[in-house]
Amino acid sequence: MNDHETRTNEDIERLAGELHERVRDLNYLTQDSPGLSELAAAYTVLGNLAQTSFRLAQTAEQIDAFLTRELDAGRLGHDQSGDPTPP
């Protein structure tokens, strides 16, 4: 997807699902034998994980901002039909 394409909720959900699966694959590949066998690979993976964590924090902040806007506009609720804000 490039910057000129229209982003849809389905695109966002698909990417989140792919991320989940890729992390699962990474967990599988790094466990036990043969797993990691070189220090350089471990350092590379750790560096990429650190960068990913930083970017995921931005994603969480953006989702929080969206949910706050929805709450402020009165469009956010929960499945028990009560007020989603604590008393």
MIGUTOR-623940 format. One record per residue (C-alpha): residue number from 1; residue in one letter; x, y, z. Coordinates in pm, 1 decimal. Layout:
# residues N
atom seq=NUM type=A east=X north=Y up=Z
...
# end
This chain:
# residues 87
atom seq=1 type=M east=0.0 north=0.0 up=0.0
atom seq=2 type=N east=138.9 north=341.5 up=-88.4
atom seq=3 type=D east=50.8 north=688.0 up=42.5
atom seq=4 type=H east=-184.2 north=754.4 up=-249.0
atom seq=5 type=E east=-410.1 north=453.7 up=-192.8
atom seq=6 type=T east=-727.2 north=483.7 up=10.4
atom seq=7 type=R east=-690.5 north=310.7 up=345.4
atom seq=8 type=T east=-986.5 north=110.3 up=465.8
atom seq=9 type=N east=-1074.3 north=-50.3 up=796.5
atom seq=10 type=E east=-1031.8 north=-385.6 up=623.8
atom seq=11 type=D east=-674.6 north=-292.7 up=524.0
atom seq=12 type=I east=-594.5 north=-195.3 up=882.2
atom seq=13 type=E east=-747.0 north=-514.3 up=1023.5
atom seq=14 type=R east=-563.2 north=-727.3 up=765.0
atom seq=15 type=L east=-227.5 north=-568.7 up=847.9
atom seq=16 type=A east=-282.7 north=-617.8 up=1221.5
atom seq=17 type=G east=-365.0 north=-984.4 up=1158.6
atom seq=18 type=E east=-56.0 north=-1027.1 up=941.4
atom seq=19 type=L east=159.1 north=-867.0 up=1211.0
atom seq=20 type=H east=18.5 north=-1109.4 up=1466.2
atom seq=21 type=E east=97.8 north=-1405.8 up=1241.2
atom seq=22 type=R east=450.4 north=-1282.7 up=1161.8
atom seq=23 type=V east=528.7 north=-1245.3 up=1533.7
atom seq=24 type=R east=397.7 north=-1595.5 up=1589.9
atom seq=25 type=D east=625.8 north=-1720.7 up=1311.3
atom seq=26 type=L east=921.6 north=-1534.1 up=1462.6
atom seq=27 type=N east=852.2 north=-1690.5 up=1801.1
atom seq=28 type=Y east=846.5 north=-2034.1 up=1641.7
atom seq=29 type=L east=1169.7 north=-1979.0 up=1448.3
atom seq=30 type=T east=1365.6 north=-1848.7 up=1746.4
atom seq=31 type=Q east=1273.7 north=-2125.9 up=1985.7
atom seq=32 type=D east=1493.5 north=-2427.5 up=2041.7
atom seq=33 type=S east=1709.2 north=-2590.9 up=1778.3
atom seq=34 type=P east=1810.3 north=-2484.3 up=1523.3
atom seq=35 type=G east=1673.6 north=-2138.5 up=1610.5
atom seq=36 type=L east=1929.1 north=-1861.2 up=1629.3
atom seq=37 type=S east=2286.7 north=-1966.3 up=1569.0
atom seq=38 type=E east=2471.8 north=-1634.4 up=1524.4
atom seq=39 type=L east=2506.8 north=-1337.4 up=1758.4
atom seq=40 type=A east=2471.5 north=-1093.6 up=1468.2
atom seq=41 type=A east=2129.2 north=-1237.7 up=1388.1
atom seq=42 type=A east=2021.0 north=-1199.8 up=1750.9
atom seq=43 type=Y east=2135.2 north=-836.7 up=1754.6
atom seq=44 type=T east=1953.4 north=-767.2 up=1428.3
atom seq=45 type=V east=1632.0 north=-923.7 up=1555.6
atom seq=46 type=L east=1652.7 north=-730.7 up=1883.6
atom seq=47 type=G east=1711.3 north=-404.3 up=1696.6
atom seq=48 type=N east=1414.1 north=-466.5 up=1471.7
atom seq=49 type=L east=1196.9 north=-558.9 up=1769.4
atom seq=50 type=A east=1295.3 north=-234.9 up=1945.6
atom seq=51 type=Q east=1202.5 north=-30.4 up=1639.5
atom seq=52 type=T east=875.6 north=-220.9 up=1603.6
atom seq=53 type=S east=788.9 north=-160.8 up=1969.5
atom seq=54 type=F east=843.3 north=211.7 up=1922.0
atom seq=55 type=R east=618.5 north=214.2 up=1615.9
atom seq=56 type=L east=350.7 north=6.2 up=1788.8
atom seq=57 type=A east=339.9 north=265.5 up=2067.6
atom seq=58 type=Q east=257.0 north=525.3 up=1800.8
atom seq=59 type=T east=-16.1 north=298.3 up=1664.2
atom seq=60 type=A east=-165.1 north=258.0 up=2012.9
atom seq=61 type=E east=-158.8 north=636.3 up=2064.9
atom seq=62 type=Q east=-336.3 north=691.5 up=1732.0
atom seq=63 type=I east=-605.1 north=435.7 up=1818.3
atom seq=64 type=D east=-644.4 north=600.0 up=2159.9
atom seq=65 type=A east=-691.9 north=939.2 up=1990.8
atom seq=66 type=F east=-955.6 north=789.1 up=1759.9
atom seq=67 type=L east=-1142.1 north=630.6 up=2051.7
atom seq=68 type=T east=-1127.2 north=957.2 up=2247.5
atom seq=69 type=R east=-1276.2 north=1146.6 up=1950.7
atom seq=70 type=E east=-1551.9 north=885.4 up=1921.8
atom seq=71 type=L east=-1622.5 north=907.7 up=2295.5
atom seq=72 type=D east=-1632.3 north=1286.9 up=2287.4
atom seq=73 type=A east=-1874.1 north=1272.5 up=1991.6
atom seq=74 type=G east=-2103.5 north=1033.9 up=2182.2
atom seq=75 type=R east=-2044.6 north=743.6 up=1941.8
atom seq=76 type=L east=-1866.3 north=511.0 up=2182.9
atom seq=77 type=G east=-2045.0 north=264.3 up=2406.0
atom seq=78 type=H east=-2012.1 north=-89.6 up=2527.5
atom seq=79 type=D east=-2211.9 north=-404.5 up=2480.5
atom seq=80 type=Q east=-2410.3 north=-356.2 up=2802.7
atom seq=81 type=S east=-2551.0 north=-21.1 up=2684.8
atom seq=82 type=G east=-2398.8 north=170.9 up=2973.7
atom seq=83 type=D east=-2175.9 north=475.8 up=2978.2
atom seq=84 type=P east=-1821.3 north=367.8 up=2879.2
atom seq=85 type=T east=-1660.2 north=629.6 up=3105.6
atom seq=86 type=P east=-1595.7 north=541.8 up=3468.3
atom seq=87 type=P east=-1801.3 north=733.2 up=3729.0
# end
